[in-house]
Amino acid sequence: MAGQDGDLHDRLVLAAVRHAASEGWVPAAIRAGAAEVGIDEIEARRILRGGPRELFRAFNDWADAQMAEVLEAGGARDPRLSGRVERAVLARLEALAPYRESVRRGVAFAGLPQNAALAIACYGRTVDRVWRAAGDRSHDFSFYTKRALLAGVLATTALVWLDDRSEGGEVTRAFLRRRLADVLRIGKLRAGAERLSRRLSEPLRAPAGLRRRRSPLF
């Protein structure tokens, strides 16, 4: 959101998320956040019409935007796609760092059956935004393969990050690098298998001329 309303929206979201660390992802956290930024409950409900679910969605979008800003302002880009993806994931986690306990409780909130669709939608957008921020513009079959693989990486890395108290988050960084290396290895193996499959199936295809003559109707 842009302008004064956008600033108020973000301030309310972040204040409410801070209170979610103690209150949970419930209306009480939004009320406490509203009191913190100096607005009444009616105005808070106008801004976050969907209540805690809208708060969850808005905070997810905020973290994605912070990640994108870091990468856009980063100057020279890593020539490796894996390096750019790693930087995007770490930038997002750094944005979330002041809200770690709220994120922990958000994981439980997202795990409730009634929030499954919301969690999947938010997660899907984040995965896509990570790839976009890293400069990936593919729209072929690998588009879906890579995003499915990255979804698993993000989920497991976030769980490691929640309990990581190492210097500079080195445990999380090392885990993320290993998982991304696995994704690239799987991607290379899959690409090789697809090329081999095409070569093996080539002799089985009918010559183009025969295929055209097979049916006089088409």
C-alpha distance (Angstrom), angle and dihedral (degrees) to the residues before:
residue distance angle dihedral
M1 . . .
A2 3.78 . .
G3 3.79 133.2 .
Q4 3.79 128.8 8.7
D5 3.82 94.7 -32.0
G6 3.79 89.9 51.6
D7 3.79 91.6 50.6
L8 3.80 91.0 49.8
H9 3.80 90.2 47.3
D10 3.81 92.3 53.5
R11 3.80 93.2 44.0
L12 3.79 91.0 51.7
V13 3.80 92.3 46.4
L14 3.80 93.8 50.6
A15 3.80 93.6 43.4
A16 3.80 91.7 49.7
V17 3.81 91.2 47.0
R18 3.81 90.2 53.0
H19 3.80 88.8 55.0
A20 3.80 90.6 47.1
A21 3.82 86.8 72.2
S22 3.81 88.9 71.9
E23 3.80 103.7 18.4
G24 3.79 99.5 38.4
W25 3.80 124.9 -131.3
V26 3.79 93.6 -48.0
P27 3.83 136.8 119.7
A28 3.82 89.9 -95.1
A29 3.81 89.3 66.6
I30 3.80 90.1 54.4
R31 3.80 91.8 48.2
A32 3.80 90.7 50.3
G33 3.79 90.5 47.5
A34 3.81 90.7 50.3
A35 3.79 91.4 52.2
E36 3.81 89.3 49.5
V37 3.81 94.0 54.7
G38 3.82 92.7 40.4
I39 3.81 104.5 -109.2
D40 3.77 130.5 120.6
E41 3.79 126.9 -111.4
I42 3.81 93.5 -103.3
E43 3.80 91.7 56.5
A44 3.81 90.4 46.2
R45 3.80 90.4 53.4
R46 3.80 89.7 49.9
I47 3.80 91.4 53.7
L48 3.80 96.0 42.3
R49 3.80 100.9 32.6
G50 3.78 93.6 167.2
G51 3.79 94.3 55.0
P52 3.81 117.3 -145.9
R53 3.80 92.2 -6.9
E54 3.81 91.0 56.5
L55 3.81 88.9 45.4
F56 3.80 89.6 54.5
R57 3.80 91.8 49.0
A58 3.80 93.5 45.9
F59 3.80 93.4 48.7
N60 3.79 90.7 49.5
D61 3.82 89.8 51.9
W62 3.81 90.8 47.1
A63 3.82 91.7 53.9
D64 3.80 90.6 48.4
A65 3.81 90.4 51.1
Q66 3.81 91.8 50.1
M67 3.79 89.5 52.0
A68 3.81 92.3 50.5
E69 3.80 92.2 48.8
V70 3.79 92.0 53.1
L71 3.78 92.3 51.7
E72 3.80 93.9 44.7
A73 3.81 90.6 52.7
G74 3.78 94.0 43.3
G75 3.80 99.1 97.8
A76 3.81 113.6 -153.3
R77 3.78 111.6 38.4
D78 3.77 124.9 -137.1
P79 3.82 107.4 -105.4
R80 3.81 89.6 -139.1
L81 3.79 118.2 82.1
S82 3.81 89.4 -147.0
G83 3.81 89.6 54.9
R84 3.80 92.1 51.3
V85 3.80 92.3 47.5
E86 3.80 90.1 48.8
R87 3.79 90.5 51.7
A88 3.81 91.4 49.1
V89 3.80 93.5 50.9
L90 3.80 92.6 46.5
A91 3.82 91.9 47.2
R92 3.79 89.4 54.7
L93 3.80 92.5 48.5
E94 3.82 90.2 49.2
A95 3.80 89.3 54.5
L96 3.81 89.4 51.0
A97 3.81 94.5 46.4
P98 3.85 96.6 94.5
Y99 3.81 88.4 53.1
R100 3.79 99.3 45.2
E101 3.80 96.8 130.2
S102 3.80 91.2 45.8
V103 3.81 88.9 51.6
R104 3.80 89.4 51.1
R105 3.78 90.3 54.8
G106 3.80 89.1 42.6
V107 3.80 89.4 60.2
A108 3.80 88.7 58.0
F109 3.81 90.7 46.0
A110 3.80 91.3 51.6
G111 3.80 89.8 49.5
L112 3.81 93.7 62.8
P113 3.83 111.7 107.9
Q114 3.80 93.1 -123.5
N115 3.81 89.9 55.6
A116 3.80 97.6 47.9
A117 3.81 95.3 101.9
L118 3.80 91.4 47.2
A119 3.80 92.4 49.8
I120 3.81 93.0 48.2
A121 3.82 92.1 49.1
C122 3.80 93.5 48.5
Y123 3.78 92.2 44.7
G124 3.79 92.1 49.6
R125 3.80 91.9 51.9
T126 3.79 91.7 48.8
V127 3.80 93.0 50.5
D128 3.78 90.8 50.2
R129 3.81 92.2 46.7
V130 3.81 91.8 51.1
W131 3.79 90.7 55.3
R132 3.81 91.9 44.6
A133 3.79 92.6 48.3
A134 3.80 88.1 50.4
G135 3.81 89.6 55.4
D136 3.81 100.2 -106.5
R137 3.82 111.3 148.3
S138 3.80 101.6 167.2
H139 3.81 120.6 138.1
D140 3.80 99.9 178.1
F141 3.78 127.2 102.2
S142 3.81 90.2 -73.8
F143 3.82 87.1 64.9
Y144 3.80 89.5 74.6
T145 3.80 96.0 35.4
K146 3.80 93.9 53.6
R147 3.77 93.5 46.1
A148 3.78 92.7 49.8
L149 3.80 90.3 50.7
L150 3.80 93.1 46.1
A151 3.81 91.0 50.6
G152 3.80 88.8 63.2
V153 3.80 91.4 46.3
L154 3.81 92.5 51.5
A155 3.79 93.5 47.8
T156 3.80 96.1 50.1
T157 3.81 93.7 40.0
A158 3.81 91.0 52.9
L159 3.80 90.7 53.2
V160 3.81 90.7 50.9
W161 3.81 90.6 46.6
L162 3.81 93.4 52.5
D163 3.82 90.8 63.6
D164 3.81 98.6 30.9
R165 3.80 113.1 119.0
S166 3.81 96.4 160.0
E167 3.80 122.6 129.4
G168 3.80 108.1 -78.6
G169 3.79 90.8 -7.6
E170 3.80 89.9 -77.3
V171 3.81 92.6 157.2
T172 3.80 90.3 58.2
R173 3.81 92.3 44.3
A174 3.80 93.1 51.0
F175 3.80 92.1 46.3
L176 3.81 91.7 49.3
R177 3.82 92.7 49.9
R178 3.79 91.3 51.5
R179 3.79 93.0 48.9
L180 3.81 93.2 47.2
A181 3.80 89.4 49.9
D182 3.81 87.8 54.0
V183 3.82 90.6 50.8
L184 3.81 92.0 51.7
R185 3.79 91.1 46.7
I186 3.80 91.1 51.8
G187 3.80 90.1 46.6
K188 3.80 92.4 52.7
L189 3.80 92.0 46.8
R190 3.80 91.2 49.4
A191 3.80 92.6 48.2
G192 3.80 90.1 49.5
A193 3.79 92.0 49.0
E194 3.81 91.4 50.4
R195 3.81 92.2 50.3
L196 3.82 90.5 48.8
S197 3.81 91.1 48.4
R198 3.80 91.2 53.0
R199 3.81 92.2 49.3
L200 3.81 93.0 48.4
S201 3.79 93.1 48.5
E202 3.81 94.5 48.3
P203 3.84 96.3 84.9
L204 3.81 89.9 51.4
R205 3.78 94.0 59.2
A206 3.79 118.8 97.5
P207 3.81 115.9 -117.9
A208 3.78 112.6 -92.2
G209 3.83 92.7 -113.6
L210 3.80 93.1 53.5
R211 3.79 91.6 48.4
R212 3.80 90.5 54.3
R213 3.84 93.5 49.6
R214 3.77 95.3 46.7
S215 3.81 94.9 85.3
P216 3.80 121.6 30.1
L217 3.81 89.8 -163.4
F218 3.81 97.7 66.4
